[in-house]
């Protein structure tokens, strides 16, 4: 019985840590550059934008903003529109990396 409890607790802890780790992905280089009014200069991102795709290397979990940038558009979410007006990154859709 103790082994079962230990195994259950270990699996639960692993699942929670993986879930938190996945949610702490950093803002992409393209979103950061767009907030500064520029396009990302990384060669992989430039090629991806030409093909109207997201960069598999830099945008593993592409946000709504990443997808819009790939298509050469601005994100239409109200929270992203407000952030763009202030030349900021929408932290609701592009959560900063947790330290």
MDAnalysis code that builds the backbone (N, CA, C; Angstrom):
import MDAnalysis as mda
import numpy as np

u = mda.Universe.empty(297, n_residues=99, atom_resindex=np.repeat(np.arange(99), 3), trajectory=True)
u.add_TopologyAttr("name", ["N", "CA", "C"] * 99)
u.add_TopologyAttr("resid", np.arange(1, 100))
u.add_TopologyAttr("resname", ["UNK", "UNK", "UNK", "UNK", "UNK", "UNK", "UNK", "UNK", "UNK", "UNK", "UNK", "UNK", "UNK", "UNK", "UNK", "UNK", "UNK", "UNK", "UNK", "UNK", "UNK", "UNK", "UNK", "UNK", "UNK", "UNK", "UNK", "UNK", "UNK", "UNK", "UNK", "UNK", "UNK", "UNK", "UNK", "UNK", "UNK", "UNK", "UNK", "UNK", "UNK", "UNK", "UNK", "UNK", "UNK", "UNK", "UNK", "UNK", "UNK", "UNK", "UNK", "UNK", "UNK", "UNK", "UNK", "UNK", "UNK", "UNK", "UNK", "UNK", "UNK", "UNK", "UNK", "UNK", "UNK", "UNK", "UNK", "UNK", "UNK", "UNK", "UNK", "UNK", "UNK", "UNK", "UNK", "UNK", "UNK", "UNK", "UNK", "UNK", "UNK", "UNK", "UNK", "UNK", "UNK", "UNK", "UNK", "UNK", "UNK", "UNK", "UNK", "UNK", "UNK", "UNK", "UNK", "UNK", "UNK", "UNK", "UNK"])
u.atoms.positions = np.array([
    [0.813, -1.192, 0.000],
    [0.000, 0.000, 0.000],
    [0.861, 1.263, 0.000],
    [1.978, 1.227, 0.749],
    [2.855, 2.399, 0.783],
    [3.476, 2.645, -0.580],
    [3.813, 1.578, -1.285],
    [4.393, 1.714, -2.612],
    [3.388, 2.359, -3.563],
    [2.138, 1.956, -3.462],
    [1.088, 2.521, -4.307],
    [0.927, 4.012, -4.047],
    [0.911, 4.418, -2.807],
    [0.789, 5.839, -2.452],
    [1.994, 6.632, -2.935],
    [3.169, 6.060, -2.753],
    [4.392, 6.736, -3.200],
    [4.379, 6.914, -4.716],
    [3.997, 5.857, -5.435],
    [3.955, 5.918, -6.892],
    [2.922, 6.949, -7.347],
    [1.768, 6.962, -6.719],
    [0.723, 7.927, -7.068],
    [1.196, 9.358, -6.823],
    [1.808, 9.594, -5.678],
    [2.303, 10.930, -5.354],
    [3.397, 11.360, -6.324],
    [4.268, 10.443, -6.682],
    [5.354, 10.755, -7.619],
    [4.799, 11.103, -8.995],
    [3.843, 10.311, -9.473],
    [3.250, 10.583, -10.784],
    [2.486, 11.905, -10.784],
    [1.784, 12.187, -9.707],
    [1.059, 13.456, -9.605],
    [2.028, 14.634, -9.608],
    [3.109, 14.521, -8.871],
    [4.115, 15.593, -8.824],
    [4.748, 15.796, -10.196],
    [5.020, 14.698, -10.898],
    [5.604, 14.799, -12.239],
    [4.632, 15.465, -13.207],
    [3.370, 15.089, -13.128],
    [2.369, 15.687, -14.018],
    [2.220, 17.181, -13.758],
    [2.203, 17.566, -12.500],
    [2.091, 18.988, -12.162],
    [3.307, 19.769, -12.627],
    [4.491, 19.210, -12.423],
    [5.689, 19.935, -12.831],
    [5.773, 20.052, -14.343],
    [5.369, 19.040, -15.071],
    [5.379, 19.119, -16.531],
    [4.349, 20.123, -17.020],
    [3.214, 20.161, -16.379],
    [2.187, 21.129, -16.760],
    [2.647, 22.552, -16.515],
    [3.287, 22.795, -15.400],
    [3.797, 24.126, -15.097],
    [4.941, 24.489, -16.014],
    [5.760, 23.511, -16.359],
    [6.881, 23.783, -17.254],
    [6.373, 24.156, -18.631],
    [5.357, 23.478, -19.124],
    [4.806, 23.780, -20.440],
    [4.175, 25.165, -20.490],
    [3.593, 25.589, -19.392],
    [2.945, 26.898, -19.355],
    [3.946, 28.033, -19.209],
    [5.182, 27.711, -18.891],
    [6.163, 28.763, -18.670],
    [7.047, 29.009, -19.891],
    [6.568, 28.638, -21.064],
    [7.333, 28.872, -22.273],
    [7.546, 30.372, -22.450],
    [8.685, 30.746, -22.950],
    [9.027, 32.153, -23.110],
    [8.294, 32.760, -24.307],
    [8.210, 34.078, -24.309],
    [7.635, 34.784, -25.446],
    [8.564, 34.589, -26.639],
    [7.983, 34.398, -27.801],
    [8.808, 34.129, -28.982],
    [9.571, 35.375, -29.424],
    [10.642, 35.133, -30.142],
    [11.470, 36.220, -30.652],
    [10.683, 37.093, -31.624],
    [9.758, 36.490, -32.372],
    [8.965, 37.254, -33.339],
    [7.994, 38.204, -32.643],
    [7.373, 37.746, -31.561],
    [6.447, 38.592, -30.809],
    [7.212, 39.737, -30.154],
    [8.376, 39.440, -29.616],
    [9.182, 40.487, -28.984],
    [9.621, 41.530, -30.011],
    [10.021, 41.084, -31.192],
    [10.451, 42.019, -32.236],
    [9.270, 42.860, -32.726],
    [8.105, 42.230, -32.892],
    [6.923, 42.945, -33.378],
    [6.502, 44.037, -32.400],
    [6.661, 43.782, -31.098],
    [6.327, 44.787, -30.088],
    [7.235, 46.008, -30.216],
    [8.428, 45.811, -30.743],
    [9.367, 46.920, -30.959],
    [9.185, 47.548, -32.333],
    [8.198, 47.060, -33.101],
    [7.927, 47.610, -34.428],
    [8.841, 47.065, -35.503],
    [9.432, 45.911, -35.273],
    [10.367, 45.312, -36.228],
    [9.929, 43.893, -36.565],
    [10.607, 43.304, -37.530],
    [10.436, 41.883, -37.825],
    [11.620, 41.139, -37.252],
    [11.390, 39.907, -36.833],
    [12.461, 39.093, -36.262],
    [13.533, 38.843, -37.328],
    [14.809, 39.071, -36.996],
    [15.868, 38.913, -37.988],
    [16.435, 37.488, -38.094],
    [15.983, 36.559, -37.249],
    [16.519, 35.194, -37.316],
    [16.250, 34.595, -38.699],
    [17.256, 34.018, -39.331],
    [17.060, 33.432, -40.665],
    [15.937, 32.385, -40.706],
    [15.800, 31.597, -39.634],
    [14.751, 30.575, -39.615],
    [13.366, 31.222, -39.588],
    [13.236, 32.328, -38.889],
    [11.957, 33.028, -38.811],
    [11.644, 33.766, -40.112],
    [12.667, 34.323, -40.741],
    [12.479, 35.014, -42.024],
    [11.952, 34.027, -43.066],
    [12.553, 32.847, -43.140],
    [12.109, 31.825, -44.096],
    [10.683, 31.372, -43.784],
    [10.376, 31.203, -42.514],
    [9.035, 30.775, -42.125],
    [8.000, 31.838, -42.501],
    [8.323, 33.119, -42.282],
    [7.388, 34.193, -42.650],
    [7.163, 34.239, -44.151],
    [8.208, 33.987, -44.932],
    [8.054, 33.978, -46.397],
    [7.070, 32.894, -46.821],
    [7.092, 31.767, -46.115],
    [6.191, 30.655, -46.421],
    [4.854, 30.785, -45.677],
    [4.661, 31.903, -44.957],
    [3.469, 32.161, -44.151],
    [3.208, 31.043, -43.146],
    [4.290, 30.618, -42.485],
    [4.213, 29.592, -41.447],
    [4.919, 30.101, -40.210],
    [4.719, 29.407, -39.109],
    [5.453, 29.732, -37.890],
    [6.762, 28.950, -37.896],
    [7.747, 29.484, -37.242],
    [9.065, 28.847, -37.168],
    [9.008, 27.704, -36.160],
    [9.300, 26.493, -36.619],
    [9.261, 25.326, -35.738],
    [10.331, 25.383, -34.662],
    [11.411, 26.074, -34.937],
    [12.512, 26.147, -33.974],
    [12.200, 27.137, -32.846],
    [11.704, 28.302, -33.191],
    [11.507, 29.372, -32.216],
    [10.094, 29.423, -31.636],
    [9.139, 28.822, -32.327],
    [7.740, 28.924, -31.900],
    [7.112, 27.536, -31.771],
    [7.651, 26.747, -30.853],
    [7.137, 25.383, -30.671],
    [5.660, 25.388, -30.291],
    [5.269, 26.263, -29.401],
    [3.867, 26.443, -29.008],
    [3.448, 27.837, -29.456],
    [3.137, 27.957, -30.734],
    [2.840, 29.266, -31.315],
    [1.571, 29.867, -30.721],
    [1.657, 31.130, -30.344],
    [0.503, 31.859, -29.809],
    [-0.312, 32.428, -30.964],
    [-1.429, 33.044, -30.619],
    [-2.264, 33.688, -31.635],
    [-1.479, 34.786, -32.350],
    [-0.618, 35.471, -31.619],
    [0.195, 36.545, -32.199],
    [1.224, 35.971, -33.169],
    [1.852, 34.857, -32.801],
    [2.820, 34.214, -33.691],
    [2.166, 33.811, -35.006],
    [0.964, 33.262, -34.915],
    [0.249, 32.815, -36.118],
    [-0.128, 34.001, -37.001],
    [-0.523, 35.111, -36.379],
    [-0.871, 36.309, -37.150],
    [0.368, 36.901, -37.822],
    [1.476, 36.941, -37.095],
    [2.731, 37.470, -37.652],
    [3.154, 36.640, -38.854],
    [2.988, 35.330, -38.756],
    [3.368, 34.446, -39.856],
    [2.581, 34.756, -41.125],
    [1.337, 35.191, -40.965],
    [0.501, 35.512, -42.117],
    [0.621, 36.970, -42.537],
    [1.485, 37.724, -41.852],
    [1.698, 39.123, -42.194],
    [0.581, 40.030, -41.706],
    [-0.117, 39.608, -40.658],
    [-1.231, 40.386, -40.129],
    [-0.978, 40.702, -38.663],
    [-1.848, 41.526, -38.117],
    [-1.817, 41.811, -36.685],
    [-2.862, 40.926, -36.016],
    [-2.586, 40.498, -34.817],
    [-3.531, 39.660, -34.072],
    [-4.791, 40.469, -33.790],
    [-5.946, 39.849, -33.977],
    [-7.223, 40.546, -33.833],
    [-7.839, 40.432, -32.437],
    [-7.215, 39.682, -31.527],
    [-7.760, 39.595, -30.168],
    [-7.738, 40.975, -29.529],
    [-8.810, 41.366, -28.854],
    [-8.862, 42.697, -28.222],
    [-7.700, 42.957, -27.258],
    [-7.312, 41.926, -26.502],
    [-6.208, 42.110, -25.557],
    [-4.891, 42.356, -26.294],
    [-4.716, 41.718, -27.415],
    [-3.489, 41.895, -28.213],
    [-3.487, 43.246, -28.924],
    [-4.658, 43.684, -29.385],
    [-4.783, 44.994, -30.047],
    [-4.416, 46.102, -29.061],
    [-4.925, 46.012, -27.828],
    [-4.611, 47.017, -26.803],
    [-3.121, 47.034, -26.485],
    [-2.528, 45.860, -26.360],
    [-1.094, 45.783, -26.063],
    [-0.274, 46.364, -27.212],
    [-0.682, 46.099, -28.448],
    [0.049, 46.604, -29.613],
    [-0.008, 48.130, -29.687],
    [-1.134, 48.708, -29.295],
    [-1.255, 50.174, -29.288],
    [-0.228, 50.805, -28.355],
    [0.059, 50.100, -27.266],
    [1.020, 50.592, -26.284],
    [2.437, 50.080, -26.553],
    [2.617, 49.421, -27.703],
    [3.917, 48.822, -28.088],
    [4.409, 47.858, -27.010],
    [3.461, 47.041, -26.526],
    [3.768, 46.028, -25.531],
    [3.352, 44.668, -26.054],
    [3.696, 43.637, -25.296],
    [3.322, 42.268, -25.628],
    [2.127, 41.888, -24.757],
    [1.122, 41.296, -25.353],
    [-0.022, 40.825, -24.601],
    [0.425, 39.642, -23.752],
    [0.444, 39.838, -22.455],
    [0.921, 38.779, -21.554],
    [-0.154, 37.742, -21.278],
    [-1.377, 38.017, -21.681],
    [-2.438, 37.004, -21.540],
    [-2.205, 35.899, -22.571],
    [-1.877, 36.276, -23.786],
    [-1.676, 35.299, -24.866],
    [-0.220, 34.869, -25.012],
    [0.698, 35.680, -24.536],
    [2.144, 35.412, -24.642],
    [2.760, 35.549, -23.259],
    [2.523, 34.570, -22.440],
    [3.006, 34.633, -21.058],
    [4.531, 34.657, -21.019],
    [5.100, 35.526, -20.210],
    [6.571, 35.562, -20.098],
    [7.060, 34.308, -19.389],
    [8.308, 33.977, -19.634],
    [8.915, 32.804, -18.996],
    [8.988, 33.023, -17.494],
    [8.655, 31.974, -16.729],
    [8.749, 32.066, -15.282],
    [10.172, 31.757, -14.875],
    [10.654, 32.498, -13.883],
    [12.038, 32.321, -13.455],
    [12.134, 31.284, -12.385],
])
